[in-house]
């Protein structure tokens, strides 16, 4: 009997999980092995303005497309990373800046009705943190924090190897640490939040505010005016030695350093992982941000902590979302 059992297990197809990374701009979906390898991935515009029903249908279609692209393996579960405050237990989105009209919406129940596999939901930055802890920059680290610098700023905190959600599920909203008390108003209702200065939108806004500076002329010309400004263009100009764009990244680095020091002093963790689209330009600001952090943090935890770029790149959200489902089995 033991031999037969072993033989049947051998003949069973290898398992995989689907990770769904739902963003305000793009929907990324991938099939991930139990070793964290991406077997297949696809991407499509979220088209949030097209309405909730259309986006939910698109999510289901892309999951189905992914499933059909993976041959000879068995799908065991699906993880979904959602921007905003979401309850992992109920699947209810309490608040989301990028999904207008989705407040108090139970995305888990609605999608699960159409799916034949277990579905698990988590905040997208929390999912990203899980991914970096599984196969990324934070492998083997028990206490760390992930920052996602994209359209806004997300955060995920892992303490003693587990995500820290807080009492109401709002923990990790690092983008809403105040770094400028009388600063720019934020969509959260506060003002001067880290998100307003250390994000793609924040970088573009600071460039727009400096449009009358004579040093801004080359950037504006290269982008065909204020409306053509983008974080990528600003980074490209900064790398070419443009003083205006380099100055913008210096401002960004200072604000990020203030936020990092707050994290260090509050949590005394081992590592901060910086990811998201803007982290592709981390060579322009991460070192300076660390210097600013060291000026403001306690010396021992400040010098102990490692501040590193994310390792999983564009697949981080997919891998992390898949791990939500895989991790449920491990526990």
N, C-alpha and C positions, 0 to 999 in steps of 0.2 A: 504493500500500500504506500509506504513512504516514497518508493521509487516512482509509482504512478503519479502521485501528487507533484513530485518534483518535475516529472516529464510534462505534465499538463501546464504547470507554471511556465515551463520553458517555451511551450507552444503558444502561450498567450501573447497577444501583441503588446508592444511597449506602450506605456501610457504617456500622455502629454496634457497640457493645460492651455487654455486660451486666455490671453491677457488683453483687456480692452482699456486703452488710454484715451478717455474722452476729454478733449480740450475745447476751449472756446473757439479755436481756429481750425484745428485738425482732429480727426478721429483716427487713431492708430490701433491696429489689431494684429496680434501675432500668435502663433502656436509655439509653445515653449516646452522643452523636454524637462524631465525630473532632475536634470543636471543644470538647468538654467540656460540651455542652448536655444537660440531662436531658430526654429525649423522653417518658418515661413512668416512673413509680415506683409501687411498692406496698409495703405493710408488713403484717406479721402477727406475732403473739406467737411467740417462739421455742419456748415450752413445753418447755424443756430437761428438765424432770422427766418428760416423757412418753416419754423414751428416745431413744437415738441413731437407731434405725431410723426412727422417726416424724419426727424432725427432718430427716433426710436426704431422706426422701420429700417433706417440705414444701418443702425447698430446690428440688428438681427440679420440683415442681408450680408454684412461683412463677416459676421461670425460664421454664417453658413458657407460663405466663400472660403474662408480660412479652413474650415473643417474639411471641405472637399479637396483642398490642396495638399492635405497631409494623408498620405496613403500608408496602410499597413500599421497604423498606430491607433490606440484607443483613447478617445477624449474622456477625461475623468472629471473635469470641472472648469468653471469660467470665473475669472476675477475681473472686476470693473473698477477702474479708478475714476472718480468724479471730482471736478473742481468745486470747492466750497465745503461747507459743513454738512457732513452726511453721517447718519447713524449706521455703523456696521451691522448692528443687530436687526434693525427694522428696515434699513434701506431708504429711509426718508431723508430727502435733501432739505435741511433746515434753512440754508442760505447759500446762494451762489452768485458771485458777481458776474460770471461769464455765461450763466444760463438763466436769463431773465424769464420770469413766469414759471420757474420750476420750484418755487418755494413751497415747502410742505408736500412735495410730490414724492410718492413711494416708487422710485425707479426700479427697485428690486422686485417687488410684487408684479409690476406690469410686464417686465421682461421675462421673469421666471415662468409666467403663464404660457409663454411661447417657446420655452426651452425645455429640453429633456435631461439636462445636466444640472448639478448644483451650481448656484450663482451666488457669489459673495461680492459685497460692495465696500469700498473704502475711499477716503479722501485721496486725491491723486498724488499729492506730495507725500503722504504717508506710504502709499504704494511704492513711490520712487525710493523712499528710504529703505523699505523692505528689500527692494531689488538690489540696491547698493550693498546692503548687508548680506545678501545671499551670494552674489557672484561679482560684486563690484569693488569699489574702493574701501568699503568698511568690512570686508570679510574678516571674521575673527574678532571684531570689535564689539563689545557688549554695550557700551554707552557712547552714543554719537547722535549727531543731528544732521539732517540734510536740508539744504536750502535750494529751492528751484527758482532761478532768476529767469523769468520769461516775460510774458505780457505783464504779469504782476510778480509777486514774490510769495512762494509757498514754503511750508516748512513741515518736517516730520521729525519727531523726537523718539529715539529708542533708548530705553533705560533698562539695564539688566537683561538685555536681549529681547525685550518686548516693547511694542509701540505704546507710547504714553498718550492716551486720549483725553485725559482730564475727566472731571465729574460729568460735564455736559457734552463731551466730545469736541470741545473747542480748542484743546491744547495744540500747540505747534504753530499757531498763526503768527509766525515770526515776522511776516510782512507787515504786521500792524504794531510792531514796536515803534514807539515815537522817537524819532531821531532829530526832529526840529519842532520844538514846542508850538511855535506860531507859524508852522509851515503850510504847505499846499494842502487844501482839503482832500480827504480820501473818501472813496465810495463807502467805506465802513461807517462813516459818520464822524470820525475823528479827523485830525489834521497832522501833517508832518510825519506820516507813517513811512517806514523804511521802503515800502512798496512804491511810494511816489518818487523815490530818488534812485533806487537800485533795481531797476527793471528796464526792459526795452522801451516801454512807454515813458518812464521817467527820464531816460537818456534823451529821447526825442524831444520831450517837453523842455528839458534844460537847453537843448540846442535851439529850439524855437524861441525861447526867452532871450537867447543871446544873439538873435539874428541881426541886430543892428551893430554888433561888434564888427569892426573892419576885418578882424581875423577870421570871421565866419564866411567871408565872401567866397573862398574856394569851395567850401562844402556846399553852400547854397547853389553855386553855379553847377557843381557836379551832380546835384540832386534836382536840378531844374526848379529851384525855389523851395519854400518852406513846406509845401504839401508833399514834396517828394522825399523828405527826410526819413531815414530808417536807421535802426541801431546798427545794421550791417554796414551801411555806408559810412557811418560815423567811425566804426571800428576800422574799416579799410583805410580811411583818411588818417586815423591816429597811427596806424602801423607805418604809414608813409611819412610820418614825422610832422603832420599838420598840427600846429600849436593849439588851435582852437579845440580840435577834437581830443587831443591829448589832455587838455585842461578839463574837458567834460569827464573823462575817465578818472582824473585825479579827484574831482568832486565826488563822483560815484564811489571811489575807493574809500574816501574819508567817511562817508555815511555808512558804507558797509562795515568798515572797521568799528564804528560806534556800535552797530548792531551786534557784531561778533563779540565785542567786549561784554555786552550785556548777557549774551548767551554763556560766555565763559564764567562770568561772575555768578550767574544764577545757577548753572547746572554742573560746573566743574566736570565736564565730560572729556572723553579721550580724543574725539575727532569731530570736525565739521566738514561735511562734504558739500561742495558747491556745484550744482548742476543747472539744468535748464538751458534754453537757447542762448542766453546771454553769456553763459559760461564758455562758449566757443571763443570768446574774447578775453578769457581769464588772464591771459598773458599780459593784458593791458591794465589790470587793476588788482589782481589777487595778492600780489606781493606787497603793494602799497597798503591794501586793506589790512593785511596782517600786521604791518608796522604800526598802523593806527590803533589796531586792537591791543597791541602790546603796551602802548602808551596809556591805555585806559583800563586794562584788566589787572587783577592781582597777578603778581609776578610768577608765583609757582604754577598755578593752573594755566596762565597765559603762555608760559614757555613750554609747558607739558603738551598742550593740545596741538594736534596736527590739523592744518587747514588745507584741504586738498581738492583738486577738481574731481568731479564725478568720472567714473570709468566706463559706464554703460552707454553714454551718449544718448542718441535718439531712441534707443531701445529700452532705456531705463524704466519708463512708465509701463511698457508692455511686460517686461520681465517681472517688475514688482507686482503688477496686477495679477499675473499668473501665479506668483508666489502666494498671494492672498488665498487662492484656492488650494494650492499645494500645502501651504502651511497649516490649513485647517485639518488636513489629513495627518500631518506630523504631530499635531496636538490631540 
